[in-house]
Amino acid sequence: MALMTGEQYIESIRKLNLQIYMFGKKIETPVDDPILRPSLNSVRMTYDLAQMPEYQDVMTATSALTGNRINRFCHIHQSTDDLIKKVKMQRLLGQQTASCFQRCVGMDAFNALYSTTYETDQEYKTDYFENFKRFATYVEENDLTVDGAMTDPKGDRGLAPHAQADADMYLHVVERRPDGVVVRGAKAHQTGIINSHEVIVMPTIAMGPDDKDYAISFAVPTDSEGIFMIIGRQSCDTRKLEGSDMDVGNSEFGGVEALVVFDNVFVPNDRIFLNGEAEFAGMMVERFAGYHRQSYGGCKVGVGDVLIGAAAVAAEYNGADKASHVKDKLIEMVHLNETLFACGIACSAEGTKTKSGNYIIDLLLANVCKQNVTRFPYEIVRLAEDIAGGLMVTAPSEKDLRDEKVGPYIEKYLKGVSRVSTENRLRILRLIENLSLGTAAVGYRTESMHGAGSPQAQRIMIARQGNLGAKKKLAKKIAHISE
Ligand SMILES: Cc1cc2nc3c(=O)[nH]c(=O)nc-3n(C[C@H](O)[C@H](O)[C@H](O)COP(=O)(O)OP(=O)(O)OC[C@H]3O[C@@H](n4cnc5c(N)ncnc54)[C@H](O)[C@@H]3O)c2cc1C
């Protein structure tokens, strides 16, 4: 089975024995939980769209490992065309879900590990590349969703992993056995782990010789013994329990993050992709971060498309759409959004072949892409809030709208242009609220800031890759300076 249907995907997640905790309770059937279900629907869309003939080219690819048709989320990029299609696929999914669809982290881990395991093997004569290819083939052939787990809790940010007061602040090997290793620690902010079949664990920072036990990468099933997940709250999450799809803004789709604890988890030898070769931790981090920073030039742009559309509809419903400043604000939003897309496409088009044969983005341009993503969605949200008006945060509930006594007053006084119902006006404002301040703001705003690394992480890479020396030479040549 190279491609699962959406329904098959849901049932495959239902069969997992995941240990998920929320509001102090173990969630027995996460697939049917009203708070969690929208996040599963978003991942499902990555399966549903792959089944549709009109999206085949962007959503599927020919596997380099088996020659079979596979979902692009499992693909090892073979060309710059693959890198470009990845970004287009992500924009499409952002447009269809208006949320984080969670499957990108695994895809980005896949491509980072493919080249890093190859280069580690070349140096150390290890078997990581073969281990990884076997795992990748299994994932592709079964069309699995994989979580990419990089971020450790990190404790004191000023100290290296081995120097922390609590040795578990970075995930590490606690026991070495002939058949594998036992690991302990945690990964924070894990996007979509509760909707994933497997988790790929990677180190979170470059490491030195004292951090050998922390330089560990592997993959295990998400329901392995010792793994449990504690769901992160989102602003307005319990609105989903109130039974009003209107008040939620986007009731069908969403994202989800969790703190994932690895409490003495066994990893068999054939699932290990790095184990003590500390100098390759940095390469893995840099490549994963590069691919993930490219990703944001697609996914956030798709969500931006929905938000811009919502702002334009709100302007129409308010009767303000003909005002020149409103038109100009919408133009600015489109300009910012397309600039992000341009960066995503540019770092893909300038991609190059790695020693292992897969393709990697231009790292400088991918970091510029993500640096812009830490800013532009905030400005797009600001403009959307400006256009929407204050009602996006002061509107009464759907229950009040339906109430016999107060409902008619809401109908009357919260109407915009006469041809549009008050309900429709409130619906579009709730969507803007959801994307700016509600559950989807986790994915559209704060994930834009910190996901794939906080802004300073990109500036460090831009400083490294910017080649100021060459630029100074150019200036001196033009100015006829010889020293
Ligand atoms: C919505 C969301 C989804 C995410 N999904 C995933 C995921 O799926 N997988 C995953 O692995 N990670 C994920 N992340 C984690 C993301 O990569 C981290 O949030 C990011 O790397 C920042 O780490 P932090 O949150 O621990 O912030 P911190 O490290 O606490 O950073 C806070 C501030 O301190 C600064 N800082 C931190 N350390 C230092 C230092 N040593 N010196 C100077 N300044 C420092 C930072 O630059 C930043 O300004 C997600 C994050 C979010 C918000």
The ligand as an ORCA input file, in Angstrom:
! r2SCAN-3c Opt
* xyz 0 1
  C       4.134     26.167     17.654
  C       5.479     25.540     17.700
  C       5.697     24.320     17.085
  C       6.943     23.697     17.168
  N       7.116     22.456     16.601
  C       8.277     21.787     16.810
  C       8.449     20.446     16.333
  O       7.566     19.868     15.724
  N       9.614     19.814     16.575
  C      10.619     20.403     17.275
  O      11.633     19.752     17.488
  N      10.494     21.666     17.741
  C       9.360     22.363     17.524
  N       9.222     23.655     17.984
  C      10.285     24.192     18.802
  C      11.087     25.351     18.224
  O      12.083     24.890     17.358
  C      11.642     26.114     19.444
  O      10.550     26.803     20.019
  C      12.767     27.071     19.112
  O      13.908     26.381     18.709
  C      13.095     27.962     20.313
  O      13.355     27.190     21.446
  P      12.586     27.488     22.808
  O      11.130     27.524     22.516
  O      13.080     26.523     23.802
  O      12.968     28.954     23.173
  P      14.240     29.452     23.980
  O      15.416     28.615     23.634
  O      13.891     29.549     25.405
  O      14.436     30.879     23.348
  C      13.850     32.059     23.889
  C      14.749     33.232     23.559
  O      16.027     33.043     24.163
  C      17.067     33.136     23.193
  N      18.101     32.137     23.542
  C      17.931     30.817     23.783
  N      19.102     30.218     24.058
  C      20.045     31.176     23.987
  C      21.451     31.181     24.164
  N      22.129     30.065     24.468
  N      22.109     32.348     23.983
  C      21.436     33.480     23.662
  N      20.098     33.534     23.493
  C      19.413     32.395     23.655
  C      16.405     32.809     21.860
  O      17.095     33.392     20.748
  C      15.022     33.418     22.055
  O      15.032     34.773     21.748
  C       7.987     24.320     17.870
  C       7.782     25.572     18.465
  C       6.549     26.177     18.402
  C       6.350     27.511     19.092
*
